[in-house]
Amino acid sequence: MKDNFSSQSDKYMKFRPTYPLDFFNYLNSVVTNKQNAWDCGTGNGQIAFELAKTFNNVFATDISQTQIDNALQANNIKYSVQPAEKTNFDNQKFDLTVVAQAVHWFDFEKFYKEVKRTSKTNALLCIVGYGRIEISSQIDDIIKDFYTNVIGKYWDKERKYIDENYETIPFPFEEIQSPKFENKHQWTLEHLIGYLNTWSAVKHFIKKNGYNPIDELEGKLKQQWNSERIKEVNFPILLRIGKI
């Protein structure tokens, strides 16, 4: 599993989108027992923090100590630095396992084997993420051009699973058909620029070329932002839920 985010965990916490409340309400409606949940690849802990409101215990793991150190806290969340594919959890421990915007970094076969080992009978696995940001047709075209033509070759190969809406990942479970969710926020241009700077491909570009490609992009975005201080942005939610 790659670690592309330890070096900017503070920016990740500040600028990355959260997940919508209706998604968590739906997840709670399909999970029967709420004793133990595993948030795998927890990052800044935003999923763990929400799960902690309804589960007795939440176990959150990540390979990044820096991310864990900066994660959201609650009394019933237990954080640990562990790889997704091999943990020290007991057999048949979890009622729910959630992976948010991270499964594409995993070794699928090994991770799914670990999920099966650590899950109770009829437990659920929820794989969730979000697609490319949507704002307006003009701004979306600018960001798409940047995403594809400027930094396209700097994306890790695993990024394709996000581009394909998680539809092409291996998923050897009895799938539960889920409703579609959107993830809308009110953002300033400054927040958008902060978010774009968290993209791993931007970091790879800077390392290779010695300058930040966002600087030129920002000028193009300013022309389209007009006089509005805040715009609505949307992240399409990618979701696969399966019964173990």
N, C-alpha and C positions, 0 to 999 in steps of 0.2 A: 504494500500500500504506500502511495506517495504522500509526502507531507509538503503541500504547497502553501500552507497558511500560517505556520508558526511565526514567521518573520513579520506578519502584519495582523496579529490577533486583535490588537486594539482597533484597527480600521475595520476589521471583519465585524466586530461587535457593534461599532458605531454606524456602519453604512449598509450592511447586508439586510435584506428585507426579513421581517418576521413572517409567520404563517397565520392565516386568518382564523378567527374564532370558530367559524362554522365548520372548518376542517376538524378542529379538535372536538367539537360537539358531535360530529358524525363518528369520529373514531371512538369516542366514549360510548356511542350507541351500539356499536357492533362488537365491542369487547365485553364479554360476559363477566369475567372475574377480573378484579383490579387489585390484586395483591402485589405482584412484581412486574415491573416493566424495564426493558433494556433500551436505552438510547445509544445506539452504536454509531460512532463517528460524531460525537456530540458537538464538537466545535465549541461555540460559545455557550452552549447549554440551553439555548432557547426552547428546544423541544422538551428537554428534561424538566425545565422549569414549569412548563404547562402540564406535563404529565403528572408532576408532583401534586397538582391540585386535586387529582382524582384517584391516583394510585397510592397504596400504602407505602410502597418503596419503589424508588427509581434508581437504577444502576446505569451510570453514564460513562462511556469509555471513549477514548481518543488516543491516537499515537503521539499527539503533541502535548507535552507538559505545559507549554506556554498557553495553549488554548484552555487547558484544564485550569490553570492558575487564574485565568481571567473569566471563567465561566460564572453564570448566574447561580446563586446559592439558595438552597432551601433545606430545612432540617431533615427531610426524608430523601434527599438526593445523595448518593454515594458515588463520587467520581474516582476514576482510576485510569492510569495510562496502560492500555492494552491494545494489541492489534485485533481487528475484527475477526480474523480467521482462527485465533487461538487464545482463549480466555481461561481464567481460573474459576469460572462460575460452575456451580453444581449442575448435574443433569436435571432436566425437567424442572427448571426454576421459574421460567417466565411465562406470563399470560400474554404478553405483547412485546414484540421487538420492533423498534422504529429506526429507520435509517433515512436521514434527511440530507439531500444534496451531497451524498457521499458514496453510494453503493457502486458507482462507476469506477471508483478507485480500488475496489476490493478484488481479490481473487474469488470469483463467483462460486466456484465449486467448493473451495475450502470454507468460505463464509457460510454458505447454505448448509454445509455439513455441521458447522458449529451452531447454527440456528436450530437445526433439528435436534441436536444433542441437548441444548439448553432450554428448549421449549416444552411446556406441558402439552398434553394431548388437546387438540383443537385450539391451541393458542394461535395468535395471528402474527403475521409479518407484514409490516407496512413500509413500503418504499415510497418516499415522497421527495419531490424536488420542485424546481420551478424553471420555466423556459426563459427565453430572452425577453427582456423588458419591452413593454409596449407603452407608447405615450401618445403619438400622433403619427399620421402617415409620413409627414415630412421628416420628423425627428427619427422615426423608426428606420427610414431609408438611410439616413446618415449613419446611424449606429450599425445597421446591417452591413453597410459598405466598410466601415471600420472593422467590424467583427470578422468579416470574410476576407477583405482585400489587404488590410493593413496589418492586422495581427493574426490572420487566419493560420499561417504556417507555424505560429508559436504556441498554438493550443496543444496540450497533451492529447495523445490519440484517444484517450478515454472520454474526451469531451463529446465524441460522436454520440454517445448514449443519451446525453442531454439533448443534443440537436434532434435526435430521433424520438424524443419524448418518452424515454425509457421503454418504448414499445419493443425494442429489439434486445433487451437484456434477457439472459436466461431466467426463467421463472418457473421452477418445477414444483408448483404448489397449486392447490385448488383455489382458483382465483374468485374473489368476490367482486362483482361489478359495482363500481362506486360512482357517485355523482361527480360532475365536474365542478371545480372550485376556481375562483379567481382570487388574486391577492393584490388588492388595491391600496395604494398609499398616496399621501399628499407630500410631494417632494419639491424642494428648491433645486435650482440648477447646481448649487454647491453640493447638495447631497448626491445628486446624480453623478457628478464628477468624482466625488469620494467613492461612490459605489463602483464606478468603472475602474478606478485605480486599484480595486481589490481583485480584479480579474487576473488569474494566474498567467494568462498569455501576455498581459501588459508587463508583468514582472519579468517574464522571459525575454520580451522585446527589449526592455531597458538593459538587462544584463548583457544582451548580445550587441546592442547598438549604442549604448551609452547615453541615451536621451529618452524622454517620456513622450510617446506618441499621443498621449491624451492632450498635451498642450495645444496641438494643432486642432484636434477634434473639438476642444472647448470653444474655440472661436466660431466654428461652424454651428455648434449648438446654441451659442449666444444669439446668433442671427435669427434662429427659429423660436427662441424662448420669448421674444418680444418684451413687452412691459410686464407680463405676468410674473409675479413673485413665486407662485406655487402652481404646479401642474399635477394632475392625477396621473399616476403611473400604475401599470398592472403587470403582474407576473403570472402567466398561466401556470396552474398547479399541475404537476406530473404525479400520478398516483397509481400504485399497484398494491393491492391488499390480497393476501393469500392465507388460507388455513393450513396449519402445519399438520 
